[in-house]
Amino acid sequence: MCSDIGTTSRVCAAYSFTGILFTLYVGVLLSTQPEFITGIEDVGDAKSNAFGAMGMFIATFVLSVVGILRTSPNEKEDIDPSEGYQLSNVGQSEYGSSRYD
């Protein structure tokens, strides 16, 4: 599935973006309305952990974008005219001349 750096970077970028949104939601919820999340003994510690995890997701997202940009120029497909490309040698000698001359 993930046989090259570009594909792996795209998967990691999608996962990291989802993680950023989720940990941002949890961090904001802990900051504004901690009573809706039960079972937490220290709200300040939980809030700092949520934003710390968001920082790690941001770092992973940035590294994934670097991986995507680094492999993008290498993934261009070359067209081989011998594989039946229909317009490879059609009408090249008449190109630029008027058909009414």
Biopython code that builds the backbone (N, CA, C, O; Angstrom):
import numpy as np
from Bio.PDB.StructureBuilder import StructureBuilder

atoms = [
    (1, "MET", "N", (0.826, -1.185, 0.000)),
    (1, "MET", "CA", (0.000, 0.000, 0.000)),
    (1, "MET", "C", (0.871, 1.249, 0.000)),
    (1, "MET", "O", (0.689, 2.126, -0.844)),
    (2, "CYS", "N", (1.791, 1.341, 0.911)),
    (2, "CYS", "CA", (2.661, 2.516, 1.007)),
    (2, "CYS", "C", (4.059, 2.130, 0.564)),
    (2, "CYS", "O", (4.947, 1.934, 1.394)),
    (3, "SER", "N", (4.257, 2.021, -0.743)),
    (3, "SER", "CA", (5.519, 1.505, -1.247)),
    (3, "SER", "C", (6.555, 2.590, -1.491)),
    (3, "SER", "O", (7.718, 2.276, -1.746)),
    (4, "ASP", "N", (6.167, 3.852, -1.421)),
    (4, "ASP", "CA", (7.136, 4.920, -1.641)),
    (4, "ASP", "C", (6.908, 6.048, -0.644)),
    (4, "ASP", "O", (5.906, 6.073, 0.070)),
    (5, "ILE", "N", (7.845, 6.968, -0.608)),
    (5, "ILE", "CA", (7.794, 8.077, 0.364)),
    (5, "ILE", "C", (6.599, 8.995, 0.110)),
    (5, "ILE", "O", (5.976, 9.474, 1.057)),
    (6, "GLY", "N", (6.274, 9.243, -1.160)),
    (6, "GLY", "CA", (5.162, 10.137, -1.481)),
    (6, "GLY", "C", (3.835, 9.627, -0.967)),
    (6, "GLY", "O", (3.057, 10.385, -0.388)),
    (7, "THR", "N", (3.566, 8.338, -1.173)),
    (7, "THR", "CA", (2.306, 7.755, -0.706)),
    (7, "THR", "C", (2.262, 7.713, 0.820)),
    (7, "THR", "O", (1.239, 8.031, 1.427)),
    (8, "THR", "N", (3.361, 7.324, 1.427)),
    (8, "THR", "CA", (3.424, 7.289, 2.885)),
    (8, "THR", "C", (3.228, 8.681, 3.467)),
    (8, "THR", "O", (2.545, 8.840, 4.479)),
    (9, "SER", "N", (3.820, 9.687, 2.838)),
    (9, "SER", "CA", (3.674, 11.061, 3.320)),
    (9, "SER", "C", (2.236, 11.535, 3.205)),
    (9, "SER", "O", (1.748, 12.250, 4.081)),
    (10, "ARG", "N", (1.550, 11.146, 2.137)),
    (10, "ARG", "CA", (0.141, 11.547, 1.987)),
    (10, "ARG", "C", (-0.737, 10.914, 3.064)),
    (10, "ARG", "O", (-1.626, 11.570, 3.608)),
    (11, "VAL", "N", (-0.490, 9.639, 3.373)),
    (11, "VAL", "CA", (-1.263, 8.961, 4.418)),
    (11, "VAL", "C", (-0.983, 9.599, 5.778)),
    (11, "VAL", "O", (-1.906, 9.846, 6.553)),
    (12, "CYS", "N", (0.288, 9.864, 6.063)),
    (12, "CYS", "CA", (0.647, 10.492, 7.342)),
    (12, "CYS", "C", (0.100, 11.907, 7.452)),
    (12, "CYS", "O", (-0.296, 12.332, 8.537)),
    (13, "ALA", "N", (0.072, 12.640, 6.348)),
    (13, "ALA", "CA", (-0.467, 14.000, 6.374)),
    (13, "ALA", "C", (-1.965, 13.981, 6.688)),
    (13, "ALA", "O", (-2.448, 14.802, 7.467)),
    (14, "ALA", "N", (-2.694, 13.048, 6.084)),
    (14, "ALA", "CA", (-4.134, 12.947, 6.367)),
    (14, "ALA", "C", (-4.375, 12.557, 7.823)),
    (14, "ALA", "O", (-5.244, 13.124, 8.485)),
    (15, "TYR", "N", (-3.606, 11.590, 8.318)),
    (15, "TYR", "CA", (-3.744, 11.161, 9.718)),
    (15, "TYR", "C", (-3.378, 12.303, 10.669)),
    (15, "TYR", "O", (-4.062, 12.524, 11.669)),
    (16, "SER", "N", (-2.312, 13.018, 10.361)),
    (16, "SER", "CA", (-1.876, 14.110, 11.228)),
    (16, "SER", "C", (-2.871, 15.256, 11.237)),
    (16, "SER", "O", (-3.116, 15.858, 12.282)),
    (17, "PHE", "N", (-3.447, 15.563, 10.077)),
    (17, "PHE", "CA", (-4.437, 16.637, 10.025)),
    (17, "PHE", "C", (-5.658, 16.286, 10.872)),
    (17, "PHE", "O", (-6.200, 17.141, 11.573)),
    (18, "THR", "N", (-6.087, 15.028, 10.804)),
    (18, "THR", "CA", (-7.203, 14.577, 11.640)),
    (18, "THR", "C", (-6.832, 14.659, 13.118)),
    (18, "THR", "O", (-7.653, 15.066, 13.940)),
    (19, "GLY", "N", (-5.616, 14.279, 13.457)),
    (19, "GLY", "CA", (-5.161, 14.360, 14.841)),
    (19, "GLY", "C", (-5.082, 15.783, 15.347)),
    (19, "GLY", "O", (-5.403, 16.054, 16.504)),
    (20, "ILE", "N", (-4.652, 16.707, 14.476)),
    (20, "ILE", "CA", (-4.602, 18.127, 14.856)),
    (20, "ILE", "C", (-5.997, 18.627, 15.202)),
    (20, "ILE", "O", (-6.197, 19.287, 16.222)),
    (21, "LEU", "N", (-6.963, 18.305, 14.340)),
    (21, "LEU", "CA", (-8.333, 18.765, 14.600)),
    (21, "LEU", "C", (-8.895, 18.168, 15.883)),
    (21, "LEU", "O", (-9.543, 18.867, 16.663)),
    (22, "PHE", "N", (-8.651, 16.873, 16.106)),
    (22, "PHE", "CA", (-9.191, 16.221, 17.301)),
    (22, "PHE", "C", (-8.562, 16.761, 18.575)),
    (22, "PHE", "O", (-9.272, 17.087, 19.527)),
    (23, "THR", "N", (-7.233, 16.859, 18.603)),
    (23, "THR", "CA", (-6.589, 17.341, 19.827)),
    (23, "THR", "C", (-6.875, 18.819, 20.066)),
    (23, "THR", "O", (-6.918, 19.260, 21.215)),
    (24, "LEU", "N", (-7.072, 19.593, 18.995)),
    (24, "LEU", "CA", (-7.494, 20.985, 19.170)),
    (24, "LEU", "C", (-8.872, 21.034, 19.819)),
    (24, "LEU", "O", (-9.113, 21.832, 20.725)),
    (25, "TYR", "N", (-9.774, 20.173, 19.349)),
    (25, "TYR", "CA", (-11.119, 20.120, 19.924)),
    (25, "TYR", "C", (-11.064, 19.741, 21.405)),
    (25, "TYR", "O", (-11.723, 20.368, 22.235)),
    (26, "VAL", "N", (-10.280, 18.720, 21.732)),
    (26, "VAL", "CA", (-10.178, 18.284, 23.130)),
    (26, "VAL", "C", (-9.537, 19.376, 23.981)),
    (26, "VAL", "O", (-9.993, 19.633, 25.095)),
    (27, "GLY", "N", (-8.486, 20.023, 23.474)),
    (27, "GLY", "CA", (-7.825, 21.085, 24.232)),
    (27, "GLY", "C", (-8.727, 22.276, 24.491)),
    (27, "GLY", "O", (-8.736, 22.830, 25.590)),
    (28, "VAL", "N", (-9.488, 22.670, 23.474)),
    (28, "VAL", "CA", (-10.423, 23.800, 23.653)),
    (28, "VAL", "C", (-11.538, 23.408, 24.600)),
    (28, "VAL", "O", (-11.961, 24.208, 25.435)),
    (29, "LEU", "N", (-12.014, 22.184, 24.474)),
    (29, "LEU", "CA", (-13.067, 21.732, 25.383)),
    (29, "LEU", "C", (-12.570, 21.685, 26.825)),
    (29, "LEU", "O", (-13.303, 22.054, 27.743)),
    (30, "LEU", "N", (-11.338, 21.237, 27.032)),
    (30, "LEU", "CA", (-10.780, 21.241, 28.388)),
    (30, "LEU", "C", (-10.540, 22.653, 28.904)),
    (30, "LEU", "O", (-10.611, 22.886, 30.111)),
    (31, "SER", "N", (-10.259, 23.592, 28.020)),
    (31, "SER", "CA", (-10.016, 24.974, 28.443)),
    (31, "SER", "C", (-11.305, 25.703, 28.787)),
    (31, "SER", "O", (-11.355, 26.477, 29.743)),
    (32, "THR", "N", (-12.351, 25.449, 27.996)),
    (32, "THR", "CA", (-13.572, 26.230, 28.184)),
    (32, "THR", "C", (-14.619, 25.538, 29.046)),
    (32, "THR", "O", (-15.254, 26.182, 29.881)),
    (33, "GLN", "N", (-14.810, 24.218, 28.852)),
    (33, "GLN", "CA", (-15.861, 23.503, 29.573)),
    (33, "GLN", "C", (-15.355, 22.136, 30.045)),
    (33, "GLN", "O", (-15.777, 21.110, 29.511)),
    (34, "PRO", "N", (-14.471, 22.106, 31.022)),
    (34, "PRO", "CA", (-13.907, 20.819, 31.467)),
    (34, "PRO", "C", (-14.924, 19.912, 32.159)),
    (34, "PRO", "O", (-14.665, 18.721, 32.332)),
    (35, "GLU", "N", (-16.066, 20.451, 32.553)),
    (35, "GLU", "CA", (-17.052, 19.618, 33.241)),
    (35, "GLU", "C", (-17.720, 18.603, 32.310)),
    (35, "GLU", "O", (-18.350, 17.656, 32.781)),
    (36, "PHE", "N", (-17.588, 18.793, 30.994)),
    (36, "PHE", "CA", (-18.177, 17.846, 30.051)),
    (36, "PHE", "C", (-17.307, 16.616, 29.814)),
    (36, "PHE", "O", (-17.767, 15.643, 29.218)),
    (37, "ILE", "N", (-16.073, 16.645, 30.267)),
    (37, "ILE", "CA", (-15.192, 15.486, 30.162)),
    (37, "ILE", "C", (-14.992, 14.952, 31.577)),
    (37, "ILE", "O", (-14.358, 15.593, 32.416)),
    (38, "THR", "N", (-15.542, 13.774, 31.821)),
    (38, "THR", "CA", (-15.504, 13.222, 33.177)),
    (38, "THR", "C", (-14.285, 12.325, 33.352)),
    (38, "THR", "O", (-13.713, 11.827, 32.382)),
    (39, "GLY", "N", (-13.907, 12.133, 34.592)),
    (39, "GLY", "CA", (-12.835, 11.212, 34.922)),
    (39, "GLY", "C", (-11.445, 11.821, 34.888)),
    (39, "GLY", "O", (-10.456, 11.094, 34.973)),
    (40, "ILE", "N", (-11.348, 13.122, 34.767)),
    (40, "ILE", "CA", (-10.038, 13.769, 34.730)),
    (40, "ILE", "C", (-9.788, 14.399, 36.097)),
    (40, "ILE", "O", (-10.586, 15.195, 36.590)),
    (41, "GLU", "N", (-8.654, 14.020, 36.696)),
    (41, "GLU", "CA", (-8.335, 14.539, 38.021)),
    (41, "GLU", "C", (-7.707, 15.924, 37.943)),
    (41, "GLU", "O", (-8.072, 16.808, 38.718)),
    (42, "ASP", "N", (-6.781, 16.125, 37.034)),
    (42, "ASP", "CA", (-6.092, 17.415, 36.903)),
    (42, "ASP", "C", (-6.368, 17.967, 35.506)),
    (42, "ASP", "O", (-5.804, 17.494, 34.519)),
    (43, "VAL", "N", (-7.236, 18.967, 35.434)),
    (43, "VAL", "CA", (-7.638, 19.539, 34.147)),
    (43, "VAL", "C", (-6.462, 20.262, 33.488)),
    (43, "VAL", "O", (-6.307, 20.186, 32.269)),
    (44, "GLY", "N", (-5.656, 20.939, 34.240)),
    (44, "GLY", "CA", (-4.509, 21.660, 33.680)),
    (44, "GLY", "C", (-3.501, 20.718, 33.039)),
    (44, "GLY", "O", (-2.952, 21.009, 31.977)),
    (45, "ASP", "N", (-3.265, 19.592, 33.691)),
    (45, "ASP", "CA", (-2.346, 18.602, 33.138)),
    (45, "ASP", "C", (-2.919, 17.977, 31.861)),
    (45, "ASP", "O", (-2.191, 17.766, 30.891)),
    (46, "ALA", "N", (-4.211, 17.685, 31.864)),
    (46, "ALA", "CA", (-4.856, 17.111, 30.683)),
    (46, "ALA", "C", (-4.840, 18.098, 29.518)),
    (46, "ALA", "O", (-4.650, 17.708, 28.366)),
    (47, "LYS", "N", (-5.042, 19.384, 29.829)),
    (47, "LYS", "CA", (-5.025, 20.403, 28.781)),
    (47, "LYS", "C", (-3.636, 20.534, 28.170)),
    (47, "LYS", "O", (-3.509, 20.640, 26.950)),
    (48, "SER", "N", (-2.599, 20.527, 28.994)),
    (48, "SER", "CA", (-1.242, 20.638, 28.456)),
    (48, "SER", "C", (-0.865, 19.391, 27.663)),
    (48, "SER", "O", (-0.131, 19.493, 26.680)),
    (49, "ASN", "N", (-1.349, 18.221, 28.065)),
    (49, "ASN", "CA", (-1.095, 16.997, 27.302)),
    (49, "ASN", "C", (-1.796, 17.034, 25.947)),
    (49, "ASN", "O", (-1.236, 16.590, 24.944)),
    (50, "ALA", "N", (-3.014, 17.561, 25.913)),
    (50, "ALA", "CA", (-3.744, 17.647, 24.643)),
    (50, "ALA", "C", (-3.027, 18.580, 23.674)),
    (50, "ALA", "O", (-2.878, 18.260, 22.495)),
    (51, "PHE", "N", (-2.585, 19.730, 24.168)),
    (51, "PHE", "CA", (-1.890, 20.667, 23.277)),
    (51, "PHE", "C", (-0.486, 20.163, 22.928)),
    (51, "PHE", "O", (0.022, 20.478, 21.852)),
    (52, "GLY", "N", (0.144, 19.394, 23.807)),
    (52, "GLY", "CA", (1.426, 18.770, 23.474)),
    (52, "GLY", "C", (1.277, 17.736, 22.366)),
    (52, "GLY", "O", (2.107, 17.651, 21.461)),
    (53, "ALA", "N", (0.205, 16.950, 22.451)),
    (53, "ALA", "CA", (-0.068, 15.974, 21.396)),
    (53, "ALA", "C", (-0.376, 16.683, 20.080)),
    (53, "ALA", "O", (0.003, 16.201, 19.012)),
    (54, "MET", "N", (-1.059, 17.820, 20.149)),
    (54, "MET", "CA", (-1.339, 18.590, 18.937)),
    (54, "MET", "C", (-0.037, 19.095, 18.317)),
    (54, "MET", "O", (0.094, 19.128, 17.094)),
    (55, "GLY", "N", (0.912, 19.483, 19.142)),
    (55, "GLY", "CA", (2.211, 19.913, 18.634)),
    (55, "GLY", "C", (2.937, 18.794, 17.909)),
    (55, "GLY", "O", (3.582, 19.026, 16.886)),
    (56, "MET", "N", (2.835, 17.587, 18.436)),
    (56, "MET", "CA", (3.451, 16.438, 17.759)),
    (56, "MET", "C", (2.762, 16.142, 16.432)),
    (56, "MET", "O", (3.422, 15.800, 15.451)),
    (57, "PHE", "N", (1.441, 16.273, 16.398)),
    (57, "PHE", "CA", (0.724, 16.082, 15.134)),
    (57, "PHE", "C", (1.104, 17.164, 14.119)),
    (57, "PHE", "O", (1.209, 16.881, 12.925)),
    (58, "ILE", "N", (1.310, 18.390, 14.579)),
    (58, "ILE", "CA", (1.730, 19.464, 13.674)),
    (58, "ILE", "C", (3.116, 19.168, 13.113)),
    (58, "ILE", "O", (3.360, 19.364, 11.923)),
    (59, "ALA", "N", (4.025, 18.697, 13.966)),
    (59, "ALA", "CA", (5.375, 18.364, 13.495)),
    (59, "ALA", "C", (5.320, 17.230, 12.467)),
    (59, "ALA", "O", (6.018, 17.280, 11.454)),
    (60, "THR", "N", (4.502, 16.219, 12.720)),
    (60, "THR", "CA", (4.356, 15.120, 11.776)),
    (60, "THR", "C", (3.737, 15.599, 10.468)),
    (60, "THR", "O", (4.132, 15.144, 9.394)),
    (61, "PHE", "N", (2.777, 16.507, 10.546)),
    (61, "PHE", "CA", (2.150, 17.059, 9.348)),
    (61, "PHE", "C", (3.162, 17.841, 8.508)),
    (61, "PHE", "O", (3.189, 17.715, 7.283)),
    (62, "VAL", "N", (3.994, 18.648, 9.172)),
    (62, "VAL", "CA", (5.011, 19.424, 8.450)),
    (62, "VAL", "C", (6.012, 18.493, 7.764)),
    (62, "VAL", "O", (6.368, 18.709, 6.605)),
    (63, "LEU", "N", (6.462, 17.464, 8.472)),
    (63, "LEU", "CA", (7.382, 16.499, 7.859)),
    (63, "LEU", "C", (6.727, 15.755, 6.695)),
    (63, "LEU", "O", (7.392, 15.445, 5.706)),
    (64, "SER", "N", (5.454, 15.473, 6.806)),
    (64, "SER", "CA", (4.747, 14.806, 5.710)),
    (64, "SER", "C", (4.641, 15.712, 4.494)),
    (64, "SER", "O", (4.803, 15.247, 3.366)),
    (65, "VAL", "N", (4.374, 16.985, 4.698)),
    (65, "VAL", "CA", (4.309, 17.927, 3.578)),
    (65, "VAL", "C", (5.673, 18.049, 2.909)),
    (65, "VAL", "O", (5.754, 18.137, 1.683)),
    (66, "VAL", "N", (6.734, 18.056, 3.694)),
    (66, "VAL", "CA", (8.090, 18.082, 3.127)),
    (66, "VAL", "C", (8.320, 16.830, 2.287)),
    (66, "VAL", "O", (8.886, 16.917, 1.197)),
    (67, "GLY", "N", (7.894, 15.672, 2.773)),
    (67, "GLY", "CA", (8.025, 14.433, 2.009)),
    (67, "GLY", "C", (7.228, 14.461, 0.718)),
    (67, "GLY", "O", (7.690, 13.955, -0.305)),
    (68, "ILE", "N", (6.040, 15.044, 0.749)),
    (68, "ILE", "CA", (5.217, 15.154, -0.456)),
    (68, "ILE", "C", (5.886, 16.077, -1.466)),
    (68, "ILE", "O", (5.971, 15.748, -2.649)),
    (69, "LEU", "N", (6.358, 17.223, -1.009)),
    (69, "LEU", "CA", (6.977, 18.182, -1.921)),
    (69, "LEU", "C", (8.299, 17.674, -2.474)),
    (69, "LEU", "O", (8.668, 17.987, -3.606)),
    (70, "ARG", "N", (9.000, 16.900, -1.684)),
    (70, "ARG", "CA", (10.303, 16.397, -2.125)),
    (70, "ARG", "C", (10.171, 15.330, -3.202)),
    (70, "ARG", "O", (11.040, 15.221, -4.067)),
    (71, "THR", "N", (9.106, 14.543, -3.166)),
    (71, "THR", "CA", (8.941, 13.476, -4.146)),
    (71, "THR", "C", (8.049, 13.858, -5.318)),
    (71, "THR", "O", (7.955, 13.094, -6.279)),
    (72, "SER", "N", (7.394, 15.006, -5.274)),
    (72, "SER", "CA", (6.483, 15.401, -6.353)),
    (72, "SER", "C", (7.166, 15.525, -7.711)),
    (72, "SER", "O", (6.607, 15.023, -8.686)),
    (73, "PRO", "N", (8.329, 16.152, -7.848)),
    (73, "PRO", "CA", (8.929, 16.251, -9.185)),
    (73, "PRO", "C", (9.378, 14.900, -9.738)),
    (73, "PRO", "O", (9.491, 14.750, -10.954)),
    (74, "ASN", "N", (9.631, 13.931, -8.895)),
    (74, "ASN", "CA", (10.110, 12.627, -9.340)),
    (74, "ASN", "C", (8.995, 11.722, -9.844)),
    (74, "ASN", "O", (9.277, 10.692, -10.455)),
    (75, "GLU", "N", (7.740, 12.077, -9.606)),
    (75, "GLU", "CA", (6.636, 11.205, -9.944)),
    (75, "GLU", "C", (5.999, 11.524, -11.284)),
    (75, "GLU", "O", (4.921, 11.005, -11.576)),
    (76, "LYS", "N", (6.614, 12.349, -12.103)),
    (76, "LYS", "CA", (6.033, 12.675, -13.395)),
    (76, "LYS", "C", (6.168, 11.480, -14.328)),
    (76, "LYS", "O", (7.211, 10.829, -14.390)),
    (77, "GLU", "N", (5.099, 11.213, -15.043)),
    (77, "GLU", "CA", (5.061, 10.053, -15.915)),
    (77, "GLU", "C", (5.584, 10.413, -17.301)),
    (77, "GLU", "O", (5.163, 11.407, -17.893)),
    (78, "ASP", "N", (6.487, 9.614, -17.805)),
    (78, "ASP", "CA", (6.994, 9.806, -19.161)),
    (78, "ASP", "C", (6.110, 9.042, -20.136)),
    (78, "ASP", "O", (5.683, 7.921, -19.861)),
    (79, "ILE", "N", (5.842, 9.663, -21.278)),
    (79, "ILE", "CA", (5.027, 9.028, -22.295)),
    (79, "ILE", "C", (5.957, 8.386, -23.312)),
    (79, "ILE", "O", (6.828, 9.049, -23.876)),
    (80, "ASP", "N", (5.770, 7.115, -23.540)),
    (80, "ASP", "CA", (6.576, 6.382, -24.507)),
    (80, "ASP", "C", (5.793, 6.312, -25.821)),
    (80, "ASP", "O", (4.743, 5.672, -25.872)),
    (81, "PRO", "N", (6.288, 6.960, -26.887)),
    (81, "PRO", "CA", (5.514, 6.988, -28.132)),
    (81, "PRO", "C", (5.406, 5.630, -28.804)),
    (81, "PRO", "O", (4.554, 5.460, -29.676)),
    (82, "SER", "N", (6.211, 4.679, -28.446)),
    (82, "SER", "CA", (6.132, 3.372, -29.078)),
    (82, "SER", "C", (4.999, 2.512, -28.522)),
    (82, "SER", "O", (4.744, 1.430, -29.050)),
    (83, "GLU", "N", (4.319, 2.960, -27.480)),
    (83, "GLU", "CA", (3.252, 2.181, -26.869)),
    (83, "GLU", "C", (1.891, 2.470, -27.490)),
    (83, "GLU", "O", (0.868, 2.253, -26.840)),
    (84, "GLY", "N", (1.851, 2.945, -28.707)),
    (84, "GLY", "CA", (0.576, 3.183, -29.360)),
    (84, "GLY", "C", (0.006, 4.561, -29.093)),
    (84, "GLY", "O", (-1.208, 4.754, -29.160)),
    (85, "TYR", "N", (0.846, 5.502, -28.797)),
    (85, "TYR", "CA", (0.386, 6.865, -28.604)),
    (85, "TYR", "C", (-0.067, 7.384, -29.955)),
    (85, "TYR", "O", (0.737, 7.438, -30.885)),
    (86, "GLN", "N", (-1.300, 7.758, -30.090)),
    (86, "GLN", "CA", (-1.905, 7.993, -31.386)),
    (86, "GLN", "C", (-1.383, 9.231, -32.110)),
    (86, "GLN", "O", (-1.399, 9.238, -33.341)),
    (87, "LEU", "N", (-0.941, 10.238, -31.452)),
    (87, "LEU", "CA", (-0.549, 11.479, -32.102)),
    (87, "LEU", "C", (0.958, 11.643, -32.202)),
    (87, "LEU", "O", (1.437, 12.762, -32.389)),
    (88, "SER", "N", (1.719, 10.561, -32.084)),
    (88, "SER", "CA", (3.162, 10.691, -32.015)),
    (88, "SER", "C", (3.796, 11.166, -33.316)),
    (88, "SER", "O", (4.687, 12.014, -33.267)),
    (89, "ASN", "N", (3.383, 10.662, -34.478)),
    (89, "ASN", "CA", (4.024, 11.032, -35.736)),
    (89, "ASN", "C", (3.021, 11.479, -36.790)),
    (89, "ASN", "O", (3.323, 11.403, -37.981)),
    (90, "VAL", "N", (1.887, 11.922, -36.412)),
    (90, "VAL", "CA", (0.841, 12.268, -37.363)),
    (90, "VAL", "C", (0.986, 13.712, -37.804)),
    (90, "VAL", "O", (0.893, 14.618, -36.976)),
    (91, "GLY", "N", (1.208, 13.945, -39.069)),
    (91, "GLY", "CA", (1.167, 15.270, -39.657)),
    (91, "GLY", "C", (2.256, 16.219, -39.237)),
    (91, "GLY", "O", (2.058, 17.432, -39.306)),
    (92, "GLN", "N", (3.398, 15.726, -38.805)),
    (92, "GLN", "CA", (4.452, 16.630, -38.363)),
    (92, "GLN", "C", (5.112, 17.350, -39.532)),
    (92, "GLN", "O", (5.593, 18.470, -39.364)),
    (93, "SER", "N", (5.147, 16.739, -40.709)),
    (93, "SER", "CA", (5.803, 17.399, -41.841)),
    (93, "SER", "C", (4.970, 18.543, -42.387)),
    (93, "SER", "O", (5.524, 19.485, -42.955)),
    (94, "GLU", "N", (3.651, 18.487, -42.230)),
    (94, "GLU", "CA", (2.786, 19.556, -42.746)),
    (94, "GLU", "C", (2.494, 20.633, -41.710)),
    (94, "GLU", "O", (1.795, 21.603, -42.004)),
    (95, "TYR", "N", (3.013, 20.473, -40.523)),
    (95, "TYR", "CA", (2.683, 21.421, -39.459)),
    (95, "TYR", "C", (3.214, 22.808, -39.789)),
    (95, "TYR", "O", (4.386, 22.959, -40.135)),
    (96, "GLY", "N", (2.376, 23.804, -39.688)),
    (96, "GLY", "CA", (2.760, 25.194, -39.926)),
    (96, "GLY", "C", (2.525, 25.654, -41.343)),
    (96, "GLY", "O", (2.595, 26.854, -41.608)),
    (97, "SER", "N", (2.256, 24.775, -42.243)),
    (97, "SER", "CA", (1.983, 25.182, -43.624)),
    (97, "SER", "C", (0.486, 25.241, -43.841)),
    (97, "SER", "O", (-0.271, 24.496, -43.219)),
    (98, "SER", "N", (0.072, 26.110, -44.708)),
    (98, "SER", "CA", (-1.333, 26.254, -44.988)),
    (98, "SER", "C", (-1.786, 25.147, -45.919)),
    (98, "SER", "O", (-1.048, 24.761, -46.826)),
    (99, "ARG", "N", (-2.965, 24.641, -45.714)),
    (99, "ARG", "CA", (-3.467, 23.591, -46.589)),
    (99, "ARG", "C", (-4.020, 24.160, -47.887)),
    (99, "ARG", "O", (-4.351, 23.403, -48.800)),
    (100, "TYR", "N", (-4.125, 25.480, -47.985)),
    (100, "TYR", "CA", (-4.665, 26.113, -49.196)),
    (100, "TYR", "C", (-3.581, 26.653, -50.111)),
    (100, "TYR", "O", (-3.897, 27.355, -51.071)),
    (101, "ASP", "N", (-2.322, 26.354, -49.852)),
    (101, "ASP", "CA", (-1.243, 26.865, -50.720)),
    (101, "ASP", "C", (-1.148, 26.138, -52.019)),
    (101, "ASP", "O", (-0.292, 26.457, -52.844)),
]
sb = StructureBuilder()
sb.init_structure("model")
sb.init_model(0)
sb.init_chain("A")
sb.init_seg("    ")
for serial, (resi, resn, name, xyz) in enumerate(atoms, 1):
    if name == "N":
        sb.init_residue(resn, " ", resi, " ")
    sb.init_atom(name, np.array(xyz, "f"), 0.0, 1.0, " ", f" {name:<3s}", serial, name[0])
structure = sb.get_structure()
